[in-house]
Every structure is written in structure tokens, then in C-alpha cells.
Amino acid sequence: MIRIDVAVEHEPFPVDAHRLADAVRRILHDHGKRRGSVSLAVVDDAAIHDVNRRFLSHDEPTDVISFVLEDEGTRLEGEIVLGADTALRTAGELNVAPEDELLLYAIHGALHLAGYDDLSPEPRRAMRAKERDYLRSYDVELPAASDD
């Protein structure tokens, strides 16, 4: 069993920690990960900015950052950091619910942990299609992101 721990450190809108954990667990299970643990942290712009700067050398807040700590076949240890302030801003721009935007970030991070990549066009298209599939399983339709 994969244990998912959710820490809601910042909550500018109601955060459904159970839905976030369920989505991450489902994605990892679907991709053959049966054991291990993943920590999810819902944080503010300052916290995710600090993580982004320290670990990825990007000097800005972002939506989601994921880290594979250990990946051994069916066992996975990882971390996903979700930017609640970015979700709130983006949701306002797109006229969608911020909790659905945050769910997208959790799905995106879990897909990275499962081995998906979005650094080039073809893998990005595959990842976006998976995101839409998982969002639909929660009755969520968000505006399509650019697949370029």
C-alpha cells in the first residue's frame, strides 16, 4: 500500500486533502506502484518559491514541484509540493474552481512521480491526455492547456 500524507500549510480556499491523496494514490497504483509513501504539501507562494529556487534554480513561485526520492520497481518514495496561491490565481483567470486547479497540480505531480515527462512536445501531449483522463474521473473539466 502506498501511504499518502497531506500537509495543508496554506489554505486560501477549502482544500480537500482526501481527494488529493486519492488522486495521487490512484495514479501511482495505475502505474504499478504498490508500496511506499508520498508526502503532499499545500503551501503558499513564498514556500514553493523557496523550494523552486533551492532545488531547481528557478527564482519564482510555481504550481507544482515533485521529487522522486526512491523508485524501486513497485516501491516509490516521493514528495509533491502544491502552490495554493498559484492555484487560486490561475483558477480566477480561467474561471474555474481553485480546488479543481489544485487537483490538476496533484495529478501532474503524481504523473511525474510515475515517470511522465513534459519537457518535449510528444511526451507533454501524452501527459496532458492523462491529466484530462484523471480529472474526468473526478467530474472535472478544465480548459485545455497548450500541448505545444
Backbone as CSV, one residue per row, in Angstrom:
resi,resn,N_x,N_y,N_z,CA_x,CA_y,CA_z,C_x,C_y,C_z
1,MET,0.844,-1.193,0.000,0.000,0.000,0.000,0.882,1.246,0.000
2,ILE,0.460,2.216,-0.753,1.171,3.491,-0.757,0.489,4.437,0.222
3,ARG,1.263,4.922,1.170,0.746,5.875,2.146,0.922,7.281,1.569
4,ILE,-0.142,8.066,1.630,-0.097,9.451,1.169,-0.374,10.347,2.370
5,ASP,0.589,11.174,2.719,0.434,12.129,3.810,0.245,13.514,3.205
6,VAL,-0.797,14.206,3.641,-1.085,15.541,3.125,-0.944,16.558,4.252
7,ALA,-0.104,17.554,4.016,0.055,18.664,4.958,-0.483,19.921,4.279
8,VAL,-1.558,20.453,4.809,-2.125,21.699,4.279,-1.564,22.831,5.132
9,GLU,-0.494,23.439,4.624,0.184,24.510,5.349,-0.375,25.887,4.998
10,HIS,-1.143,25.939,3.908,-1.722,27.208,3.449,-3.054,26.871,2.790
11,GLU,-4.112,27.568,3.202,-5.453,27.222,2.725,-6.249,28.485,2.381
12,PRO,-5.931,29.118,1.231,-6.668,30.318,0.836,-8.061,30.004,0.277
13,PHE,-8.376,28.724,0.164,-9.688,28.215,-0.253,-9.799,26.818,0.362
14,PRO,-10.991,26.250,0.463,-11.117,24.917,1.074,-10.346,23.861,0.280
15,VAL,-9.478,23.145,0.962,-8.645,22.114,0.336,-9.177,20.750,0.756
16,ASP,-9.502,19.916,-0.224,-9.975,18.553,0.027,-8.778,17.608,0.007
17,ALA,-8.149,17.450,1.152,-6.944,16.630,1.261,-7.211,15.184,0.860
18,HIS,-8.394,14.677,1.169,-8.716,13.285,0.823,-8.771,13.090,-0.687
19,ARG,-9.350,14.044,-1.406,-9.419,13.942,-2.869,-8.023,14.016,-3.482
20,LEU,-7.172,14.892,-2.976,-5.803,14.993,-3.475,-5.051,13.679,-3.258
21,ALA,-5.158,13.144,-2.049,-4.474,11.885,-1.728,-5.011,10.736,-2.579
22,ASP,-6.328,10.696,-2.759,-6.931,9.642,-3.568,-6.417,9.689,-4.997
23,ALA,-6.339,10.871,-5.577,-5.864,11.009,-6.955,-4.420,10.530,-7.084
24,VAL,-3.562,10.941,-6.171,-2.159,10.539,-6.221,-2.042,9.021,-6.059
25,ARG,-2.747,8.476,-5.099,-2.713,7.032,-4.859,-3.184,6.271,-6.099
26,ARG,-4.280,6.722,-6.705,-4.838,6.046,-7.881,-3.846,6.053,-9.043
27,ILE,-3.238,7.202,-9.301,-2.284,7.317,-10.404,-1.098,6.390,-10.179
28,LEU,-0.555,6.411,-8.993,0.618,5.574,-8.726,0.253,4.093,-8.822
29,HIS,-0.892,3.725,-8.296,-1.349,2.338,-8.388,-1.518,1.934,-9.850
30,ASP,-2.137,2.804,-10.642,-2.342,2.524,-12.065,-1.022,2.347,-12.814
31,HIS,0.044,2.911,-12.286,1.353,2.831,-12.926,2.293,1.862,-12.213
32,GLY,1.702,0.910,-11.488,2.474,-0.194,-10.925,3.154,0.059,-9.604
33,LYS,2.884,1.194,-8.987,3.492,1.493,-7.686,2.542,1.003,-6.598
34,ARG,2.943,0.001,-5.865,2.075,-0.639,-4.876,2.492,-0.380,-3.429
35,ARG,3.741,0.029,-3.229,4.251,0.232,-1.872,5.017,1.542,-1.805
36,GLY,5.139,2.074,-0.592,5.917,3.276,-0.384,5.097,4.392,0.225
37,SER,5.580,5.604,0.055,4.868,6.755,0.604,5.177,8.003,-0.208
38,VAL,4.205,8.882,-0.224,4.348,10.179,-0.890,3.815,11.225,0.069
39,SER,4.572,12.298,0.222,4.075,13.419,1.008,3.627,14.509,0.049
40,LEU,2.463,15.063,0.356,1.899,16.184,-0.396,1.887,17.382,0.539
41,ALA,2.393,18.504,0.086,2.346,19.720,0.894,1.669,20.810,0.087
42,VAL,0.634,21.409,0.655,-0.070,22.530,0.047,0.482,23.778,0.729
43,VAL,1.165,24.617,-0.074,1.914,25.730,0.507,1.585,27.045,-0.196
44,ASP,2.111,28.139,0.354,1.922,29.458,-0.238,3.026,29.764,-1.250
45,ASP,2.907,30.912,-1.911,3.889,31.307,-2.924,5.309,31.363,-2.365
46,ALA,5.457,31.909,-1.176,6.805,32.054,-0.610,7.473,30.695,-0.421
47,ALA,6.733,29.730,0.079,7.314,28.407,0.339,7.676,27.686,-0.954
48,ILE,6.777,27.687,-1.945,7.090,26.972,-3.188,8.178,27.712,-3.978
49,HIS,8.217,29.029,-3.841,9.284,29.825,-4.458,10.632,29.394,-3.886
50,ASP,10.687,29.231,-2.576,11.923,28.806,-1.920,12.353,27.417,-2.406
51,VAL,11.420,26.478,-2.498,11.737,25.125,-2.992,12.222,25.208,-4.440
52,ASN,11.536,25.983,-5.251,11.879,26.129,-6.660,13.291,26.707,-6.825
53,ARG,13.615,27.678,-6.012,14.935,28.317,-6.079,16.024,27.368,-5.575
54,ARG,15.790,26.729,-4.448,16.817,25.880,-3.844,17.103,24.616,-4.640
55,PHE,16.065,23.983,-5.171,16.262,22.682,-5.799,16.267,22.715,-7.323
56,LEU,15.652,23.729,-7.934,15.558,23.755,-9.393,16.186,25.008,-10.006
57,SER,16.710,25.891,-9.152,17.350,27.134,-9.606,16.424,28.023,-10.429
58,HIS,15.129,27.992,-10.114,14.146,28.877,-10.745,13.693,29.884,-9.694
59,ASP,13.882,31.143,-9.972,13.620,32.178,-8.979,12.209,32.746,-9.115
60,GLU,11.211,31.870,-8.881,9.811,32.288,-8.957,8.933,31.241,-8.294
61,PRO,7.755,31.647,-7.865,6.797,30.634,-7.400,6.313,29.831,-8.608
62,THR,5.750,28.682,-8.368,5.251,27.831,-9.443,4.028,27.069,-8.964
63,ASP,3.479,26.218,-9.810,2.264,25.487,-9.460,2.537,24.199,-8.699
64,VAL,3.471,23.390,-9.178,3.734,22.095,-8.548,5.188,21.690,-8.785
65,ILE,5.767,21.079,-7.777,7.116,20.518,-7.873,7.050,19.117,-7.276
66,SER,7.645,18.163,-7.980,7.643,16.798,-7.446,9.070,16.261,-7.410
67,PHE,9.305,15.394,-6.444,10.619,14.785,-6.258,10.457,13.289,-6.066
68,VAL,11.155,12.511,-6.867,11.256,11.076,-6.626,12.438,10.898,-5.690
69,LEU,12.182,10.356,-4.516,13.252,10.132,-3.553,13.833,8.738,-3.706
70,GLU,12.969,7.792,-4.066,13.397,6.406,-4.257,12.372,5.724,-5.146
71,ASP,12.840,4.994,-6.147,11.955,4.281,-7.063,12.577,2.922,-7.344
72,GLU,11.989,1.905,-6.744,12.498,0.543,-6.897,11.363,-0.374,-7.323
73,GLY,11.107,-0.432,-8.611,10.058,-1.304,-9.119,8.684,-0.877,-8.654
74,THR,8.076,-1.687,-7.798,6.720,-1.377,-7.322,6.733,-0.455,-6.102
75,ARG,7.906,-0.129,-5.607,8.022,0.718,-4.406,8.486,2.118,-4.791
76,LEU,7.800,3.135,-4.241,8.122,4.523,-4.548,8.062,5.365,-3.288
77,GLU,9.038,6.234,-3.150,9.045,7.266,-2.116,9.152,8.598,-2.847
78,GLY,8.263,9.548,-2.531,8.312,10.815,-3.235,7.659,11.945,-2.478
79,GLU,7.797,13.122,-3.041,7.220,14.335,-2.464,6.599,15.161,-3.581
80,ILE,5.478,15.791,-3.272,4.829,16.721,-4.189,4.494,17.984,-3.397
81,VAL,4.908,19.124,-3.933,4.624,20.416,-3.314,3.661,21.150,-4.245
82,LEU,2.528,21.579,-3.685,1.469,22.222,-4.469,1.341,23.687,-4.072
83,GLY,1.298,24.560,-5.062,1.188,26.001,-4.817,-0.265,26.456,-4.768
84,ALA,-0.793,26.643,-3.573,-2.193,27.050,-3.411,-2.455,28.451,-3.948
85,ASP,-1.509,29.370,-3.758,-1.713,30.728,-4.252,-1.758,30.750,-5.783
86,THR,-0.896,29.955,-6.413,-0.911,29.858,-7.875,-2.220,29.250,-8.343
87,ALA,-2.699,28.225,-7.642,-3.986,27.614,-7.999,-5.106,28.640,-7.907
88,LEU,-5.100,29.446,-6.865,-6.138,30.458,-6.686,-6.089,31.506,-7.800
89,ARG,-4.892,31.987,-8.124,-4.740,32.979,-9.193,-5.167,32.413,-10.552
90,THR,-4.660,31.227,-10.869,-4.958,30.618,-12.164,-6.437,30.298,-12.285
91,ALA,-7.029,29.798,-11.225,-8.467,29.493,-11.234,-9.268,30.752,-11.510
92,GLY,-8.867,31.868,-10.926,-9.552,33.129,-11.176,-9.423,33.565,-12.627
93,GLU,-8.250,33.388,-13.205,-8.019,33.753,-14.609,-8.836,32.879,-15.557
94,LEU,-8.985,31.595,-15.209,-9.679,30.639,-16.083,-11.151,30.473,-15.729
95,ASN,-11.573,31.121,-14.643,-12.950,30.998,-14.160,-13.312,29.550,-13.835
96,VAL,-12.433,28.908,-13.062,-12.658,27.538,-12.602,-12.505,27.507,-11.083
97,ALA,-12.896,26.417,-10.480,-12.779,26.279,-9.025,-11.312,26.067,-8.636
98,PRO,-10.813,26.810,-7.654,-9.406,26.643,-7.261,-9.101,25.236,-6.763
99,GLU,-10.076,24.575,-6.134,-9.814,23.213,-5.663,-9.634,22.246,-6.841
100,ASP,-10.267,22.537,-7.986,-10.066,21.704,-9.176,-8.712,21.985,-9.808
101,GLU,-8.296,23.239,-9.798,-6.966,23.594,-10.305,-5.895,22.927,-9.440
102,LEU,-6.095,22.920,-8.124,-5.142,22.267,-7.223,-5.115,20.759,-7.476
103,LEU,-6.265,20.156,-7.770,-6.313,18.736,-8.114,-5.471,18.473,-9.352
104,LEU,-5.556,19.348,-10.354,-4.717,19.209,-11.546,-3.245,19.183,-11.153
105,TYR,-2.833,20.053,-10.246,-1.433,20.091,-9.831,-1.017,18.780,-9.157
106,ALA,-1.896,18.229,-8.327,-1.594,16.957,-7.669,-1.471,15.834,-8.707
107,ILE,-2.372,15.833,-9.683,-2.328,14.825,-10.746,-1.042,14.977,-11.547
108,HIS,-0.707,16.203,-11.893,0.517,16.465,-12.652,1.750,15.971,-11.890
109,GLY,1.812,16.306,-10.612,2.947,15.867,-9.798,3.023,14.362,-9.693
110,ALA,1.888,13.696,-9.522,1.861,12.234,-9.419,2.288,11.593,-10.735
111,LEU,1.872,12.183,-11.851,2.308,11.642,-13.148,3.818,11.764,-13.312
112,HIS,4.400,12.864,-12.821,5.862,12.966,-12.832,6.475,11.841,-11.989
113,LEU,5.913,11.594,-10.805,6.443,10.515,-9.965,6.317,9.165,-10.655
114,ALA,5.283,9.007,-11.475,5.052,7.749,-12.196,5.923,7.634,-13.444
115,GLY,6.692,8.687,-13.752,7.629,8.596,-14.860,7.306,9.442,-16.077
116,TYR,6.225,10.213,-16.031,5.881,11.069,-17.172,6.779,12.296,-17.206
117,ASP,6.994,12.793,-18.425,7.870,13.920,-18.673,7.102,14.934,-19.519
118,ASP,7.359,16.200,-19.319,6.703,17.220,-20.138,7.701,18.228,-20.717
119,LEU,8.921,17.755,-20.937,9.964,18.653,-21.423,10.010,18.780,-22.944
120,SER,9.358,17.869,-23.652,9.309,17.959,-25.108,7.882,17.677,-25.573
121,PRO,7.552,18.052,-26.800,6.149,18.042,-27.249,5.411,16.698,-27.152
122,GLU,5.972,15.635,-27.643,5.234,14.363,-27.658,4.951,13.836,-26.244
123,PRO,5.962,13.765,-25.381,5.661,13.343,-24.001,4.703,14.290,-23.288
124,ARG,4.796,15.597,-23.588,3.899,16.586,-22.978,2.448,16.305,-23.386
125,ARG,2.223,15.983,-24.665,0.869,15.665,-25.128,0.322,14.441,-24.400
126,ALA,1.170,13.424,-24.226,0.744,12.208,-23.514,0.401,12.526,-22.066
127,MET,1.203,13.370,-21.449,0.963,13.739,-20.055,-0.328,14.541,-19.927
128,ARG,-0.557,15.490,-20.823,-1.788,16.295,-20.793,-3.025,15.410,-20.979
129,ALA,-2.926,14.415,-21.856,-4.059,13.498,-22.071,-4.355,12.723,-20.795
130,LYS,-3.321,12.254,-20.114,-3.511,11.544,-18.837,-4.118,12.467,-17.793
131,GLU,-3.653,13.714,-17.734,-4.226,14.674,-16.790,-5.729,14.811,-17.029
132,ARG,-6.123,14.998,-18.297,-7.545,15.147,-18.610,-8.329,13.900,-18.212
133,ASP,-7.760,12.714,-18.468,-8.434,11.458,-18.103,-8.671,11.383,-16.598
134,TYR,-7.641,11.680,-15.827,-7.789,11.605,-14.370,-8.732,12.692,-13.847
135,LEU,-8.662,13.885,-14.404,-9.590,14.940,-13.987,-11.030,14.519,-14.251
136,ARG,-11.285,13.930,-15.421,-12.648,13.479,-15.755,-13.148,12.450,-14.755
137,SER,-12.243,11.631,-14.223,-12.670,10.624,-13.243,-13.183,11.281,-11.958
138,TYR,-12.893,12.576,-11.778,-13.408,13.353,-10.648,-14.465,14.347,-11.119
139,ASP,-14.991,14.130,-12.325,-16.014,15.007,-12.930,-15.504,16.443,-13.041
140,VAL,-14.248,16.594,-13.406,-13.646,17.921,-13.565,-13.206,18.080,-15.017
141,GLU,-13.637,19.178,-15.610,-13.194,19.579,-16.950,-12.578,20.956,-16.805
142,LEU,-11.311,21.052,-17.116,-10.627,22.350,-17.074,-10.270,22.756,-18.502
143,PRO,-10.093,24.039,-18.758,-9.660,24.458,-20.101,-8.365,23.733,-20.468
144,ALA,-8.275,23.315,-21.701,-7.098,22.566,-22.168,-5.851,23.436,-22.093
145,ALA,-4.808,22.843,-21.552,-3.508,23.517,-21.534,-2.874,23.354,-22.910
146,SER,-2.013,24.249,-23.238,-1.294,24.151,-24.507,-0.405,22.923,-24.481
147,ASP,-0.496,22.112,-25.521,0.324,20.902,-25.611,1.605,21.135,-26.400
148,ASP,1.697,22.317,-27.007,2.790,22.594,-27.943,3.803,21.521,-27.876
